[in-house]
Amino acid sequence: MGTTDEEIEIRIYDRRIDRTRVEDLERKCEVGPGENIFLFTNTMGDPLCRIRNSPLYIMLVAELHAELVGVIQGSIKITTLGCSPPTDKAIMGYILGLRVLPPHRRKGIGMALVRKLEGWFVANGVDFAYMATEKDNKASLKLFTQKLGFLKFRTPSILVNPVRYHAMRLSPNVNIVKLNIQQAERLYRRFMSKAEFFPNDIDRILKNRLNLGTWVAYHREESWCCKFDINSDSDSSFPTSWAMLSVWNSGDIFKLRVGKAPMSCIMFSKTSRLIDCVFPCMNLATLPNVFDPFGFYFMYGLHHEGPRAGKLVHSLCRMVHNMAIEGGGDCKVVVTEVEDSKTLRLNIPHSEQLSCSEDLWCIKALKMSEENKHRLNGVIRAPHPRTLFVDPREV
Ligand SMILES: CC(C)(COP(=O)(O)OP(=O)(O)OC[C@H]1O[C@@H](n2cnc3c(N)ncnc32)[C@H](O)[C@@H]1OP(=O)(O)O)[C@@H](O)C(=O)NCCC(=O)NCCS
């Protein structure tokens, strides 16, 4: 049954009147990882928690006859796009958190929400909109690719490593050093600014309270010198092989908890993309203590240089795993998302059972200038880039 555009009211989220209604809607959006098992998310009273750390953001709600029936969120930032020229920057609008109440689906509400958000993007000068979904989400894929003109363009993997009870052994032949924020920013701008989706405001991410730090690893027989020239192409001051990564404490903004519930009490919520993609295929028995609320660390900005960097990536990931234990908090899984790079996949400890091999990213040009058409073609046709910068604010 269709609904006319006049009947659907779409407006900006108003915390005073919408907070509990949005949380309620999230809970009613079904899908669980197993029969009678439900995954609860706790946004700790802040439905905006996934976008709040972005430079510019919005949440829209859809009302039908005074009932809140749909939500969508969007954020805007400047990133690197594509590889030609490699420093090409674009204003990007990210679409996330689209939900429509099950009894009101197929009435055009989802599409109306996306169109309204696209309007906000255009008003704010956005060049391209993009979104990510699990590859099996037929409804979402049909809506975005067939109705709204989005194009599939990347299929990175989400890798999940459960935190075990015992620390993982670290190689005595590898040195790991924590960088300060300025050093980390300089290193990222020097080595990752050409990576697809590298954010212009990397400094804001690194300074965010959720960022636990940036580390580099190198082989013990070499040394690390942070005094390099950001404008120089010479890598002479670096070890022959090295790796770096940063860690984001996602558990500080929302918690996950698995609960068994009777079918009459459907309380499953899909607040996070991680949940959208990974948890439906997850064997929860392999996770420790998931019936208590738990958080997760997200590793981002993984970069490696040199022929022996694989082992260094591995050491850094093991260190993050041990940090999760030592933190004494509730971090039960360490997660990362990488483009299908063999070196990274092979060296990032993860459970195949818990990981999701294909997250699907789709893109659309909103400013259809000749230049943007050309850039979009470049992005779609480009071979998958070696590095994709997955912004921790968008997990
Ligand atoms: C995806 C979702 C938001 C769609 O909302 P909706 O209001 O039902 O979508 P619309 O009515 O605007 O649908 C527009 C078009 O999308 C496609 N579509 C929507 N739902 C579909 C489904 N279940 N199966 C196949 N195509 C579907 C159709 O092409 C549809 O047009 P049509 O009805 O003329 O055939 C909704 O199903 C939902 O909340 N799903 C759970 C959360 C989710 O997966 N969110 C997306 C994360 S990116």
The ligand as a Gaussian input file, in Angstrom:
#p B3LYP/6-31G(d) Opt

LIG

0 1
 C       15.794000      -0.769000       3.835000
 C       14.557000      -0.058000       4.401000
 C       15.008000       1.209000       5.097000
 C       13.629000       0.293000       3.225000
 O       12.599000       1.127000       3.727000
 P       11.164000       1.213000       3.018000
 O       10.461000       2.381000       3.571000
 O       10.490000      -0.089000       3.095000
 O       11.599000       1.480000       1.505000
 P       10.681000       2.124000       0.371000
 O        9.257000       1.786000       0.593000
 O       11.030000       3.546000       0.236000
 O       11.199000       1.297000      -0.879000
 C       11.661000       1.886000      -2.024000
 C       12.203000       0.825000      -2.956000
 O       13.260000       0.079000      -2.320000
 C       13.172000      -1.304000      -2.722000
 N       12.810000      -2.140000      -1.573000
 C       12.460000      -1.724000      -0.347000
 N       12.242000      -2.790000       0.449000
 C       12.432000      -3.889000      -0.296000
 C       12.367000      -5.285000      -0.025000
 N       12.041000      -5.743000       1.181000
 N       12.673000      -6.126000      -1.024000
 C       13.022000      -5.689000      -2.235000
 N       13.094000      -4.367000      -2.554000
 C       12.813000      -3.469000      -1.597000
 C       12.074000      -1.367000      -3.758000
 O       12.662000      -1.090000      -5.014000
 C       11.177000      -0.229000      -3.332000
 O       10.385000       0.259000      -4.371000
 P        8.963000      -0.436000      -4.687000
 O        8.250000      -0.572000      -3.382000
 O        8.341000       0.533000      -5.629000
 O        9.296000      -1.750000      -5.295000
 C       13.780000      -0.968000       5.396000
 O       13.549000      -2.212000       4.784000
 C       14.474000      -1.192000       6.716000
 O       14.321000      -0.429000       7.672000
 N       15.270000      -2.285000       6.807000
 C       16.001000      -2.638000       8.037000
 C       17.165000      -1.698000       8.270000
 C       18.087000      -1.642000       7.094000
 O       18.446000      -2.643000       6.518000
 N       18.537000      -0.413000       6.777000
 C       19.414000      -0.144000       5.671000
 C       20.802000      -0.056000       6.153000
 S       21.780000       0.721000       4.929000

